[in-house]
Amino acid sequence: MSEHRRVVITGLGAVSSIGIGVENFIEGIREGRSGASKIASFDAGNFPYTTAGEVHDFQPETILERIDVERWGRSSLFSAAAARLAVQDAKLDPELLSASRAGSIMGTTAGEAQVLQAAVEQWVTDGLNEVDGRLAAMTPVSQIANSVNHELRLTGDAQTIPTACSASNMALGYAYDLVRTGEADFMLAGGADAVNRACHAGFYRLGALAEDLSRPFDLNRSGILTGEGGAVLLLEPLDHAVARGATIYAEVLGYGVNCDARHMVNPDAPSIAECIRIAHRYAGVKPEQIDYICAHGTGTPTNDYTEVSAVREVFGERIPPISSIKSMIGHTMGAASAFGAIVCGKALQDGFLPPTANLDKLDPALGEGLDVVPGKARTATPNIVQNQGLAFGGNNVVTIFGRVA
């Protein structure tokens, strides 16, 4: 490890239901603003629950410089736009970036499900021969990373990781390793997903969908709201960032990955706890050094209880403040932990703890001494923070970030 390069985050790009661009997004987070609204991307009239965290003001043509927006699906446009915003935020010369060993690692859950839905509807309605051939080119899940490389003219890796709701934490870890070991000079890492009928129906059938608001840690929490957006972070070596005078949001200290494969949908507390321990060992930190945890925090009764139980197993009686940004933007699936990483970076830079919105009464079953930062952000000076991504199938990824002195 001592022979490897230190890696920092110097650019943040966010396309979310509470704001586009990192400053707008973080303003919404700090205020505890809700991005929930009536679903507009598909006809949800036959569902009893019709609310999601959609991005209604997304105009990709105002952000993207190279991509023809008619040739890419919504998830790919989210990832490309967030990547372009991250490069702009990093104040990095796009020509330098495209001439360097640089690429993108993106996470997703549903890929281009909206595109696939449109193709299937054409097939069912008009027959296979009448399906618009352009939809076939948009459908591959690989397009979510390909769009980033195409937009930014990158020639390095373009990989899309489909490990569901922990995918963008996995992408961050992979990108970190590429920069750390010198295989890449810069990497764009994050994730993207779009609200779609399949995910909405799937979570409804699982009994995991909330009616109107996501209420993590609340006594009366009932489930998730599906959400959408793109979240991308620019990673580069510390020495290069310092040399060019870049703004440094955080250092990537390490990450942990495991998969228990115990159950298709139910999380496993011992496995999550072990993933946290792996991340701590890899990052060279101890539990008492963690100042804040950005929880997976879906707002389902099972997830929140299991996740808090896992945290207690590692941290004992001293649990750092823990909150869920899904209370504001919904569950953005493959982009979720990248949005968490962006929030962690800004919390370290600006000195605050992100809140949990929509909390009426903390669930006493979660135990005493639990600080979920209710309502709005709180001023603080965190030095090391933890970002948790937990996915179906027991795919767990935890990333650790630290302030650069």
PESULRA-V137999 format. One record per backbone hydrogen bond with DSSP energy under -0.5 kcal/mol. CO is the residue of the C=O (numbers start at 1). NH is the residue of the N-H. E is the energy in kcal/mol with one decimal. If there is no record, write none. Layout:
# PESULRA-V137999
CO_NH_E / CO_NH_E
This chain:
# PESULRA-V137999
1_4_-1.5 / 6_238_-2.8 / 7_252_-2.3 / 8_10_-0.6 / 8_236_-2.0 / 9_249_-2.6 / 9_250_-0.9 / 11_234_-2.5 / 13_232_-2.5 / 14_21_-3.5 / 15_230_-1.7 / 16_19_-0.9 / 19_16_-1.6 / 21_25_-2.4 / 22_26_-2.8 / 23_27_-2.2 / 24_28_-1.9 / 25_29_-2.1 / 26_30_-2.9 / 27_31_-1.6 / 28_32_-0.7 / 28_33_-2.6 / 29_32_-1.1 / 30_377_-2.4 / 37_52_-2.5 / 42_44_-0.9 / 44_47_-2.0 / 48_50_-0.5 / 50_39_-2.6 / 52_37_-2.3 / 52_54_-1.0 / 53_228_-1.4 / 54_56_-0.9 / 55_58_-0.6 / 57_59_-0.6 / 59_62_-2.2 / 60_63_-1.7 / 60_64_-3.0 / 67_69_-0.9 / 68_71_-2.2 / 69_72_-0.8 / 73_77_-2.1 / 74_78_-2.3 / 75_79_-2.2 / 76_80_-2.5 / 77_81_-2.4 / 78_82_-2.5 / 79_83_-2.2 / 80_84_-2.4 / 81_85_-2.4 / 82_86_-2.1 / 83_87_-2.2 / 84_88_-2.2 / 85_89_-2.6 / 86_90_-1.9 / 87_91_-0.6 / 87_92_-1.6 / 88_91_-1.0 / 93_97_-2.3 / 94_98_-2.5 / 95_99_-1.4 / 96_100_-0.6 / 97_100_-1.1 / 100_102_-1.5 / 101_185_-3.0 / 101_186_-1.6 / 102_156_-2.4 / 103_188_-2.4 / 104_159_-2.2 / 105_190_-1.8 / 106_161_-3.8 / 107_192_-2.1 / 108_164_-0.8 / 111_113_-0.7 / 112_116_-2.3 / 113_117_-2.5 / 114_118_-2.0 / 115_119_-2.3 / 116_120_-2.5 / 117_121_-2.4 / 118_122_-1.9 / 119_123_-2.2 / 120_124_-2.9 / 121_125_-2.4 / 122_126_-3.1 / 122_127_-0.7 / 123_127_-1.7 / 127_130_-1.5 / 128_131_-1.6 / 132_135_-1.5 / 132_136_-0.7 / 133_137_-1.0 / 134_138_-1.0 / 135_139_-1.2 / 136_140_-0.6 / 139_112_-0.6 / 140_143_-1.8 / 141_144_-1.7 / 142_145_-0.8 / 142_146_-2.3 / 143_147_-2.5 / 145_148_-0.5 / 145_149_-1.9 / 146_150_-2.6 / 147_151_-2.5 / 148_152_-2.3 / 149_153_-0.8 / 149_154_-2.0 / 157_104_-3.1 / 159_106_-2.7 / 159_161_-0.5 / 160_162_-0.6 / 161_108_-2.0 / 162_164_-0.6 / 163_166_-1.5 / 164_167_-1.8 / 166_169_-0.5 / 166_170_-2.0 / 167_171_-2.4 / 168_172_-2.0 / 169_173_-2.3 / 170_174_-2.4 / 171_175_-2.8 / 172_176_-2.7 / 173_177_-2.1 / 174_178_-1.9 / 175_179_-2.1 / 176_180_-3.1 / 177_181_-2.2 / 178_183_-1.5 / 178_184_-1.7 / 179_182_-1.1 / 180_5_-2.4 / 185_237_-0.7 / 186_103_-0.8 / 187_189_-0.5 / 187_235_-2.9 / 188_105_-2.5 / 189_233_-3.2 / 190_107_-2.1 / 191_231_-2.3 / 193_229_-2.5 / 196_200_-2.1 / 197_201_-2.9 / 198_202_-2.5 / 199_203_-2.6 / 200_204_-1.7 / 201_205_-2.6 / 202_206_-1.6 / 203_208_-2.6 / 204_207_-1.4 / 208_224_-3.2 / 215_218_-1.8 / 217_363_-2.6 / 218_221_-1.6 / 224_210_-3.5 / 225_331_-3.6 / 226_53_-2.9 / 229_193_-1.7 / 230_15_-2.8 / 231_191_-2.1 / 232_13_-2.7 / 233_189_-2.5 / 233_235_-0.5 / 234_10_-2.2 / 234_11_-0.9 / 235_187_-1.9 / 236_8_-2.8 / 237_241_-2.2 / 238_242_-2.6 / 239_243_-2.1 / 240_244_-1.8 / 241_246_-2.6 / 242_245_-1.1 / 247_249_-0.6 / 250_9_-2.9 / 251_253_-0.8 / 251_402_-2.3 / 252_7_-0.5 / 254_400_-2.6 / 256_398_-2.3 / 258_396_-2.6 / 263_393_-0.6 / 264_393_-1.3 / 267_269_-0.5 / 268_272_-2.3 / 269_273_-2.7 / 270_274_-2.1 / 271_275_-2.1 / 272_276_-2.1 / 273_277_-2.1 / 274_278_-2.5 / 275_279_-2.3 / 276_280_-2.3 / 277_281_-2.6 / 278_282_-2.7 / 279_283_-2.4 / 280_284_-1.2 / 280_285_-2.3 / 286_289_-2.2 / 287_290_-1.6 / 291_321_-0.6 / 292_386_-2.3 / 293_295_-1.0 / 293_323_-1.9 / 294_388_-2.6 / 299_223_-1.0 / 300_304_-1.9 / 301_305_-1.5 / 302_306_-2.5 / 303_307_-3.3 / 304_308_-2.2 / 305_309_-2.1 / 306_310_-2.2 / 307_311_-2.3 / 308_312_-2.6 / 309_313_-1.8 / 310_314_-1.3 / 311_315_-3.1 / 312_316_-2.2 / 315_318_-1.1 / 317_319_-1.1 / 318_320_-0.5 / 321_293_-2.4 / 323_295_-2.4 / 324_327_-0.9 / 324_357_-0.5 / 325_328_-1.8 / 325_329_-1.9 / 326_330_-1.6 / 328_35_-3.0 / 330_332_-1.0 / 331_227_-2.6 / 332_335_-2.2 / 333_336_-1.7 / 334_168_-0.5 / 335_339_-2.3 / 336_340_-2.0 / 337_341_-2.0 / 338_342_-2.3 / 339_343_-2.3 / 340_344_-2.4 / 341_345_-2.5 / 342_346_-2.3 / 343_347_-2.4 / 344_348_-2.2 / 345_349_-2.1 / 346_350_-3.3 / 347_351_-1.6 / 347_352_-1.1 / 351_380_-1.2 / 353_378_-1.8 / 355_357_-0.5 / 356_375_-2.3 / 358_360_-0.7 / 361_219_-3.1 / 363_366_-1.8 / 364_367_-1.7 / 367_370_-0.5 / 369_371_-0.7 / 370_372_-0.7 / 371_322_-2.8 / 373_356_-2.3 / 374_376_-1.3 / 378_353_-2.7 / 383_403_-2.8 / 384_291_-3.2 / 384_292_-0.7 / 385_401_-2.4 / 386_294_-3.5 / 387_399_-2.5 / 389_397_-2.8 / 391_394_-1.2 / 391_395_-0.8 / 392_395_-0.7 / 393_261_-1.0 / 394_260_-1.2 / 394_396_-0.9 / 395_391_-2.1 / 396_258_-2.0 / 397_389_-2.5 / 398_256_-2.6 / 399_387_-2.8 / 400_253_-2.2 / 400_254_-1.2 / 401_385_-2.7 / 402_251_-3.1 / 403_405_-0.7
